[in-house]
Amino acid sequence: MIGFNTILPLSLNTSETVFLELCRKWQMCSPHSTLKINNAPIEDGLKYQNEDDSESLEFTRVVGSNGIHCGVRHIKKDEDGEWRTDVIGYKTNEEFKVAIVTSRASFNVANYWRLPQKPYIVKLLLEETGPMLDGDILIEVKPKEVKAEDVSELASLINGERAFSLPVVYISKHFLGDYHLVDPDRLALKLSGLAHVYFESDTSVSTRLREITEGKNPYNGKIGVFWPGGDQNYYYRADATEHITNILDFVKKTLNTRKTVNECRWSFVQNLKYQSTYERFKKGESEQQEFIEYASEENQRLKEQIESLEAENRYLNQLKDILSPSDFNTKTPLLFKGNEPEIVQNEHLELIKEIIEDKLKSGSCSVRTQNILKSILESNEISQYKDEFLNKIKSMLSSADGLTRQSRKELIALGFEITEEGKHYKMKIRGDDRYSHSISKTPSDSRSAMNNFSEFKERFFGV
């Protein structure tokens, strides 16, 4: 499973030697590395490794038909498994692409949801090599301010009229309050090497952008993420939360689904070495034992590739849960969620849908209004989260045996706080005093038990 993935376009003025030395410096200066790294000449096959095989750093350099493939694979093993970070460059006469990919053989979002941090090698390459250009956009650690004279330039990115590889993140300004949802400098630093960050200093920019992008630009505090190929996402949350973390994780997770170019893959470079050995063996220039060793390595490489692909497939199947669709929309949303926490998933949306349905049933609206409301309902998926939640509550509150010990455990698991007050239990949703409800410990009859649930539903979920 890929946990981190980005591609940097190094300056052609950067030599392979400088690049490989930076790869060594990455681990030599790392406070987390236990490797004993010296200044031995860097050549293909150079490997630093611990005695217990818990960590290693291996170099590779192969001359291909059109360019030079070079880089390192760093492996770190712990109790959770094996992490691999491949930093592989491919230099031709036209470009010098470097892919930085962190992965592990198995990854389950159910029990390991944290993404690996951005490898320090990204910062080293940004700081210690020449200027990097993504198309004609300079890759940097600072945000780019958009003024009135820059509107056309940004609009060409939003409209997909210019070529770029890294996503473009645009931070609009609130119309009232004169502030941004996030600090542009902090977000740009976190996303350096992953995305370009732009921000507007004047809300008049939004007005102009809206005209020449046909409304695709974010505005009034919203943040837009624009991808190569034309896809776009929009982010805004009114509640106090880690906005920068949310945006960073979203960008990282989406980049993780992007395929790394073959020329910048460790397995591709190793296959070139295998093919070279095979050709020399056919010509009689290679010993049989050398070829057998390479054939064995190739077999192991294919096994690892299969395991990796299977893990990535499992990951992609879970991607819809990872990308937090409630926070990132593919178009400017009709409404933004308020800051009242949801008790059940999609509660805000389901409430609005119920209100719309009730309005339609009342018949007290014009034909035009009816058609608009119907189109809104048809454009939103029907979920069963609220019904499933209420059915669970009903089975516990309407029991003739009252609120049993097992029922109390299940209510606590659903997020309720249960306390005893004389002959009653007090149920408090998420510990919020605004949402407390008392029920008798021993219902007088079945009708009384049913009333417990009916009162609860009407009080907290009635429309």
C-alpha positions as CSV (number, residue, x, y, z in Angstrom):
1,M,0.0,0.0,0.0
2,I,1.3,3.4,-1.0
3,G,1.3,5.8,2.0
4,F,3.1,8.8,0.4
5,N,3.7,9.6,-3.3
6,T,5.0,12.6,-5.1
7,I,7.1,13.4,-8.2
8,L,9.5,16.3,-8.3
9,P,11.0,17.8,-11.5
10,L,14.6,18.5,-10.6
11,S,16.6,21.0,-12.5
12,L,18.7,19.6,-15.3
13,N,21.6,21.3,-13.8
14,T,21.5,18.8,-10.9
15,S,23.9,16.0,-11.5
16,E,23.2,12.3,-10.6
17,T,26.1,12.5,-8.2
18,V,24.6,15.5,-6.3
19,F,21.2,13.7,-6.2
20,L,22.7,10.5,-4.8
21,E,24.7,12.4,-2.2
22,L,21.6,14.1,-1.0
23,C,19.9,10.7,-0.7
24,R,22.8,9.6,1.5
25,K,22.7,12.8,3.5
26,W,18.9,12.2,4.1
27,Q,19.7,9.1,6.2
28,M,23.1,10.1,7.5
29,C,21.6,13.2,9.2
30,S,18.4,11.5,10.3
31,P,17.9,11.3,14.0
32,H,15.6,8.3,13.4
33,S,18.2,6.2,11.5
34,T,20.3,3.6,13.2
35,L,22.5,3.0,10.1
36,K,26.2,3.5,10.3
37,I,26.8,5.4,7.1
38,N,30.2,6.3,5.8
39,N,31.5,8.2,2.7
40,A,32.2,5.2,0.6
41,P,32.0,5.9,-3.2
42,I,28.4,5.7,-4.4
43,E,27.9,3.0,-7.0
44,D,25.2,0.6,-8.0
45,G,24.6,-2.0,-5.3
46,L,26.1,0.1,-2.4
47,K,24.2,-1.0,0.7
48,Y,24.2,0.1,4.3
49,Q,22.4,-2.5,6.6
50,N,22.0,-3.2,10.3
51,E,23.2,-6.5,11.8
52,D,19.6,-7.4,12.8
53,D,18.3,-6.4,9.3
54,S,15.9,-3.9,10.8
55,E,17.0,-1.1,8.5
56,S,18.8,-0.7,5.3
57,L,19.7,1.8,2.6
58,E,20.5,0.5,-0.9
59,F,21.7,2.6,-3.9
60,T,21.0,1.9,-7.6
61,R,22.3,3.4,-10.8
62,V,21.5,1.9,-14.2
63,V,22.0,3.4,-17.7
64,G,18.9,2.9,-19.7
65,S,18.2,3.3,-23.4
66,N,17.1,6.9,-23.1
67,G,18.5,8.1,-19.8
68,I,20.0,7.3,-16.4
69,H,18.0,5.7,-13.6
70,C,19.4,6.3,-10.1
71,G,18.3,6.5,-6.5
72,V,17.9,4.6,-3.2
73,R,15.5,2.3,-1.4
74,H,15.3,2.8,2.4
75,I,13.7,0.0,4.4
76,K,12.7,0.3,8.1
77,K,11.1,-2.6,10.0
78,D,9.1,-2.4,13.2
79,E,6.5,-4.3,15.1
80,D,3.8,-3.1,12.6
81,G,5.6,-4.4,9.5
82,E,8.0,-3.0,6.9
83,W,8.1,0.5,5.5
84,R,9.9,1.2,2.2
85,T,10.7,4.6,0.8
86,D,12.0,4.6,-2.8
87,V,13.6,7.8,-4.1
88,I,14.2,7.1,-7.7
89,G,15.3,9.6,-10.4
90,Y,15.2,9.3,-14.1
91,K,17.4,11.8,-16.0
92,T,17.3,12.4,-19.7
93,N,18.4,15.3,-21.9
94,E,15.0,16.9,-21.4
95,E,14.1,16.3,-17.8
96,F,15.1,14.9,-14.4
97,K,12.1,13.4,-12.6
98,V,12.3,12.1,-9.1
99,A,9.6,9.9,-7.6
100,I,9.4,9.7,-3.8
101,V,7.2,6.8,-2.7
102,T,6.7,5.4,0.8
103,S,4.8,2.1,1.0
104,R,4.3,-1.0,3.1
105,A,3.3,-4.6,2.1
106,S,0.0,-4.5,4.1
107,F,-2.1,-1.5,5.2
108,N,-5.6,-1.6,6.8
109,V,-7.3,1.7,7.4
110,A,-9.4,0.1,10.1
111,N,-6.5,-0.3,12.5
112,Y,-3.8,1.9,11.0
113,W,-5.3,5.2,9.7
114,R,-2.3,7.5,10.1
115,L,-0.4,8.3,6.9
116,P,3.4,8.5,7.0
117,Q,4.9,12.0,7.2
118,K,6.5,13.7,4.3
119,P,10.0,12.2,4.0
120,Y,12.8,14.7,4.8
121,I,14.4,14.0,1.4
122,V,11.6,16.2,-0.1
123,K,12.8,19.2,1.9
124,L,16.5,18.5,1.0
125,L,15.8,18.4,-2.7
126,L,13.8,21.6,-2.6
127,E,16.5,23.4,-0.6
128,E,19.7,22.0,-2.1
129,T,19.0,21.6,-5.8
130,G,18.2,24.3,-8.5
131,P,14.8,25.8,-9.1
132,M,12.1,23.2,-9.9
133,L,9.5,24.0,-12.5
134,D,6.2,22.2,-12.8
135,G,5.4,23.3,-16.3
136,D,6.0,27.0,-15.8
137,I,5.1,27.1,-12.1
138,L,7.9,27.4,-9.6
139,I,7.7,24.8,-6.9
140,E,8.4,26.5,-3.6
141,V,7.7,26.4,0.2
142,K,5.9,29.8,0.2
143,P,2.3,30.6,-1.0
144,K,1.7,32.6,-4.2
145,E,-0.3,35.8,-3.7
146,V,-2.9,36.5,-6.3
147,K,-3.5,40.1,-7.1
148,A,-5.7,41.7,-9.7
149,E,-3.0,41.5,-12.4
150,D,-2.5,37.7,-11.7
151,V,-6.2,36.7,-12.2
152,S,-5.8,35.5,-15.8
153,E,-2.8,33.4,-14.9
154,L,-4.7,31.6,-12.1
155,A,-7.8,31.3,-14.2
156,S,-5.8,29.4,-16.8
157,L,-4.9,26.9,-14.2
158,I,-8.4,26.5,-12.8
159,N,-9.8,26.2,-16.4
160,G,-7.1,23.5,-17.2
161,E,-5.6,25.6,-20.0
162,R,-2.0,25.2,-18.7
163,A,-0.1,22.0,-18.1
164,F,0.9,21.2,-14.5
165,S,1.5,17.9,-12.6
166,L,1.1,18.9,-8.9
167,P,-2.4,20.0,-7.7
168,V,-3.2,23.7,-7.2
169,V,-4.7,24.7,-3.9
170,Y,-6.5,28.1,-3.9
171,I,-7.4,29.9,-0.6
172,S,-10.1,32.5,-1.0
173,K,-10.8,35.3,1.4
174,H,-14.0,35.8,3.5
175,F,-16.1,38.6,2.2
176,L,-16.7,39.8,5.8
177,G,-14.0,39.7,8.4
178,D,-11.0,40.0,6.1
179,Y,-9.4,36.7,6.9
180,H,-8.6,33.2,5.4
181,L,-9.8,29.9,6.7
182,V,-6.2,28.8,7.1
183,D,-2.8,30.5,7.3
184,P,-1.5,30.4,3.7
185,D,2.1,30.3,4.8
186,R,1.6,27.3,7.1
187,L,-0.4,25.4,4.5
188,A,2.2,26.1,1.8
189,L,4.9,24.8,4.0
190,K,3.0,21.6,4.8
191,L,2.2,21.0,1.1
192,S,5.6,22.0,-0.3
193,G,6.6,19.4,-2.9
194,L,3.0,18.1,-3.0
195,A,1.0,21.0,-4.3
196,H,1.1,24.7,-5.3
197,V,-0.6,27.0,-2.9
198,Y,-2.2,30.3,-4.0
199,F,-4.2,32.8,-1.9
200,E,-6.1,36.0,-2.7
201,S,-5.4,39.2,-0.8
202,D,-8.5,41.0,-2.1
203,T,-12.0,39.6,-2.5
204,S,-12.3,41.5,-5.7
205,V,-10.1,38.8,-7.2
206,S,-12.9,36.3,-6.5
207,T,-15.4,38.4,-8.4
208,R,-13.2,38.6,-11.5
209,L,-12.3,34.9,-11.3
210,R,-15.9,33.9,-11.1
211,E,-16.5,35.6,-14.4
212,I,-13.6,34.0,-16.4
213,T,-13.8,30.5,-14.8
214,E,-17.6,30.2,-15.1
215,G,-17.9,29.9,-11.3
216,K,-15.3,27.2,-10.8
217,N,-13.3,29.2,-8.4
218,P,-13.8,29.0,-4.6
219,Y,-14.9,32.2,-2.8
220,N,-15.9,33.7,0.5
221,G,-13.4,31.7,2.5
222,K,-13.7,28.4,0.7
223,I,-10.6,26.5,-0.5
224,G,-10.4,24.8,-3.9
225,V,-8.1,22.0,-5.0
226,F,-7.6,21.8,-8.8
227,W,-6.0,18.7,-10.3
228,P,-4.3,18.0,-13.6
229,G,-7.0,16.9,-16.0
230,G,-9.7,19.2,-14.8
231,D,-11.0,17.6,-11.6
232,Q,-11.7,19.9,-8.6
233,N,-12.6,19.7,-5.0
234,Y,-13.9,22.3,-2.6
235,Y,-13.4,22.5,1.2
236,Y,-15.0,24.5,3.9
237,R,-16.0,23.7,7.5
238,A,-17.4,26.3,9.9
239,D,-16.4,24.4,13.1
240,A,-13.0,24.7,14.8
241,T,-11.0,21.9,13.5
242,E,-7.5,21.1,12.1
243,H,-8.2,22.5,8.6
244,I,-4.6,22.3,7.5
245,T,-4.4,18.6,8.6
246,N,-7.6,17.8,6.8
247,I,-6.4,19.4,3.5
248,L,-2.9,17.9,3.8
249,D,-4.3,14.4,4.4
250,F,-6.8,14.8,1.5
251,V,-4.1,15.8,-0.9
252,K,-1.7,13.0,0.2
253,K,-4.4,10.4,0.0
254,T,-5.4,11.4,-3.5
255,L,-1.8,11.6,-4.7
256,N,-1.4,8.1,-3.3
257,T,-3.7,6.8,-6.0
258,R,-1.6,8.2,-8.8
259,K,0.5,5.7,-10.7
260,T,4.3,6.3,-10.5
261,V,5.9,6.4,-13.9
262,N,7.7,3.2,-14.7
263,E,11.1,4.8,-15.2
264,C,11.0,6.0,-11.6
265,R,10.0,2.7,-10.0
266,W,12.5,0.6,-8.0
267,S,11.2,-2.6,-9.6
268,F,11.6,-1.2,-13.1
269,V,15.3,-0.4,-12.5
270,Q,15.9,-3.8,-11.0
271,N,14.3,-5.4,-14.0
272,L,16.7,-3.4,-16.3
273,K,19.6,-4.9,-14.3
274,Y,18.1,-8.4,-14.7
275,Q,17.6,-8.0,-18.4
276,S,21.2,-6.7,-18.8
277,T,22.6,-9.8,-17.0
278,Y,20.4,-12.1,-19.1
279,E,21.7,-10.5,-22.3
280,R,25.3,-10.9,-21.1
281,F,24.6,-14.5,-20.1
282,K,23.3,-15.3,-23.6
283,K,26.5,-13.9,-25.1
284,G,28.6,-15.9,-22.7
285,E,29.8,-12.7,-20.9
286,S,28.2,-13.7,-17.6
287,E,28.8,-16.7,-15.3
288,Q,25.9,-19.1,-14.7
289,Q,25.9,-18.5,-11.0
290,E,25.5,-14.7,-11.5
291,F,22.6,-15.3,-13.8
292,I,20.9,-17.7,-11.3
293,E,21.3,-15.1,-8.5
294,Y,19.6,-12.5,-10.6
295,A,16.9,-14.9,-11.7
296,S,16.2,-15.6,-8.0
297,E,16.1,-11.9,-7.3
298,E,13.7,-11.3,-10.2
299,N,11.4,-14.0,-8.8
300,Q,11.4,-12.4,-5.4
301,R,10.7,-9.0,-7.0
302,L,7.7,-10.3,-8.8
303,K,6.3,-11.8,-5.6
304,E,6.7,-8.5,-3.8
305,Q,5.0,-6.7,-6.7
306,I,2.0,-9.1,-6.5
307,E,1.7,-8.5,-2.8
308,S,2.0,-4.8,-3.2
309,L,-0.7,-4.7,-5.9
310,E,-3.1,-6.9,-3.8
311,A,-2.6,-4.5,-0.9
312,E,-3.2,-1.4,-3.1
313,N,-6.3,-3.0,-4.4
314,R,-7.7,-3.5,-0.9
315,Y,-6.7,0.1,-0.1
316,L,-8.5,1.5,-3.2
317,N,-11.7,-0.4,-2.3
318,Q,-11.7,1.5,1.0
319,L,-10.8,4.8,-0.6
320,K,-14.3,6.2,-0.5
321,D,-14.1,6.1,3.3
322,I,-10.6,7.6,3.4
323,L,-11.2,10.7,1.3
324,S,-13.9,12.1,3.7
325,P,-16.4,13.1,1.0
326,S,-18.4,15.1,3.5
327,D,-15.5,17.6,3.8
328,F,-14.4,17.7,0.2
329,N,-16.9,18.2,-2.5
330,T,-16.3,17.9,-6.3
331,K,-18.3,21.1,-6.9
332,T,-19.3,24.1,-4.9
333,P,-21.9,22.8,-2.5
334,L,-25.4,24.1,-2.3
335,L,-25.1,24.4,1.5
336,F,-22.3,24.0,4.0
337,K,-22.6,22.0,7.2
338,G,-23.0,24.0,10.3
339,N,-20.9,23.5,13.4
340,E,-23.5,21.3,15.3
341,P,-21.9,17.8,15.6
342,E,-23.7,15.0,13.9
343,I,-25.1,12.2,16.1
344,V,-25.4,9.8,13.2
345,Q,-23.6,9.9,9.8
346,N,-25.1,12.3,7.3
347,E,-27.6,13.7,9.9
348,H,-27.5,17.2,8.5
349,L,-28.2,16.1,5.0
350,E,-30.9,13.7,6.0
351,L,-32.7,16.4,8.0
352,I,-32.7,18.8,5.1
353,K,-34.0,16.0,2.8
354,E,-36.8,15.2,5.3
355,I,-37.8,18.9,5.4
356,I,-37.9,19.1,1.6
357,E,-40.0,15.9,1.4
358,D,-42.4,17.3,3.9
359,K,-42.7,20.5,1.9
360,L,-43.4,18.5,-1.3
361,K,-46.0,16.4,0.5
362,S,-47.8,19.6,1.7
363,G,-48.4,20.7,-1.8
364,S,-48.0,24.3,-0.7
365,C,-45.4,25.3,-3.3
366,S,-45.3,26.3,-6.9
367,V,-44.5,24.0,-9.8
368,R,-41.1,25.6,-10.2
369,T,-40.3,25.1,-6.5
370,Q,-41.5,21.5,-6.7
371,N,-39.2,20.7,-9.6
372,I,-36.2,22.3,-7.9
373,L,-36.8,20.4,-4.7
374,K,-37.3,17.1,-6.5
375,S,-34.1,17.6,-8.4
376,I,-32.2,18.2,-5.2
377,L,-33.6,15.0,-3.7
378,E,-32.8,13.0,-6.8
379,S,-29.2,14.3,-6.8
380,N,-28.5,13.1,-3.3
381,E,-28.1,9.4,-2.3
382,I,-30.5,7.9,0.2
383,S,-28.8,6.6,3.3
384,Q,-30.1,4.4,6.1
385,Y,-27.8,5.6,8.9
386,K,-30.5,7.4,10.8
387,D,-33.1,4.6,10.4
388,E,-30.5,2.0,11.5
389,F,-29.6,4.2,14.5
390,L,-33.2,4.7,15.6
391,N,-34.0,1.0,15.2
392,K,-31.2,0.1,17.6
393,I,-32.5,2.7,20.1
394,K,-36.1,1.4,19.7
395,S,-35.2,-2.2,20.5
396,M,-33.6,-1.1,23.7
397,L,-36.0,1.6,24.9
398,S,-39.2,-0.2,24.0
399,S,-38.3,-3.4,25.8
400,A,-40.9,-4.5,28.5
401,D,-37.9,-5.5,30.7
402,G,-36.8,-1.9,30.8
403,L,-33.2,-0.7,30.2
404,T,-31.2,-3.9,30.8
405,R,-27.5,-4.0,31.6
406,Q,-26.8,-5.2,28.1
407,S,-28.9,-2.4,26.6
408,R,-27.0,0.2,28.7
409,K,-23.7,-1.2,27.3
410,E,-25.0,-0.9,23.8
411,L,-26.2,2.7,24.4
412,I,-22.8,3.7,25.7
413,A,-21.2,2.1,22.6
414,L,-23.5,4.3,20.5
415,G,-22.2,7.4,22.3
416,F,-24.7,7.9,25.1
417,E,-23.8,8.7,28.7
418,I,-26.0,6.8,31.2
419,T,-26.5,7.9,34.8
420,E,-29.0,6.8,37.5
421,E,-31.4,9.3,39.2
422,G,-33.7,7.5,41.7
423,K,-36.2,5.5,39.7
424,H,-35.0,6.8,36.4
425,Y,-32.1,6.5,34.0
426,K,-30.8,9.7,32.4
427,M,-29.5,9.3,28.9
428,K,-27.3,12.1,27.6
429,I,-26.2,12.1,23.9
430,R,-22.4,12.6,23.5
431,G,-22.3,14.0,27.1
432,D,-24.2,17.1,25.9
433,D,-26.5,18.6,28.6
434,R,-28.8,19.9,25.8
435,Y,-29.6,16.4,24.8
436,S,-30.6,14.6,27.9
437,H,-33.6,12.3,28.3
438,S,-35.0,10.4,31.3
439,I,-36.7,7.1,31.2
440,S,-38.2,4.9,34.0
441,K,-36.1,2.0,35.1
442,T,-39.1,-0.3,35.2
443,P,-41.9,0.5,32.6
444,S,-45.4,-0.1,34.0
445,D,-46.5,-1.9,30.9
446,S,-45.6,-2.4,27.2
447,R,-47.4,0.9,26.2
448,S,-45.2,2.8,28.6
449,A,-42.1,1.1,27.1
450,M,-43.1,2.1,23.6
451,N,-43.7,5.7,24.8
452,N,-40.1,5.8,26.0
453,F,-38.9,5.5,22.4
454,S,-41.6,7.7,20.9
455,E,-40.8,10.5,23.3
456,F,-37.1,10.1,22.6
457,K,-37.5,10.2,18.8
458,E,-39.9,13.1,18.8
459,R,-37.7,15.2,21.2
460,F,-34.4,14.7,19.3
461,F,-35.2,13.6,15.8
462,G,-38.7,15.1,15.1
463,V,-38.9,17.5,12.1
